Amino acid sequence: MASKKYLELQGHSDEDLKVELTSAQREYQQMRFDNYTKGIESATKIRELRRDIARLNTELRRRELATQNEGAGRAAKRTRRARLLAKQS
């Protein structure tokens, strides 16, 4: 079952995701710095933010691969199938 955060990300545009990613990365760096200098009450906030950054990167990469696969179309599948058939022979 997909998490709510993952499903939310699918509704955003690529530009929104990139802006959100840079914002989250800045916030993460600031939280790490604050944690090292003065400490924070809960380290789980850092972990949650790190996971949010990973979700954003994953969604951006998924979209990038989807556009590449659309461009390749069926020819890429035939090539892979041909390799598999050649390997079996």
QUIBEL-V618589 format. One line per field, one symbol per residue. phi: phi as a letter, one per 30 degrees, with the letter a starting at -180 (. if undefined). burial: # if it has 9 or more other ideal C-beta (glycine too) atoms within 8 Angstrom, else .. A space follows every 50 residues. Layout:
BEGIN
phi: ???
burial: ???
END
This chain:
BEGIN
phi: .ddddddddddddddddddddddddddddddddddddbibdbdddddddd ddddddddddddddddddddddidddddddddddddddd
burial: .....##.#.......##.##..##.##..##.##....#....##..## .##.###.##..#.....#......#.............
END
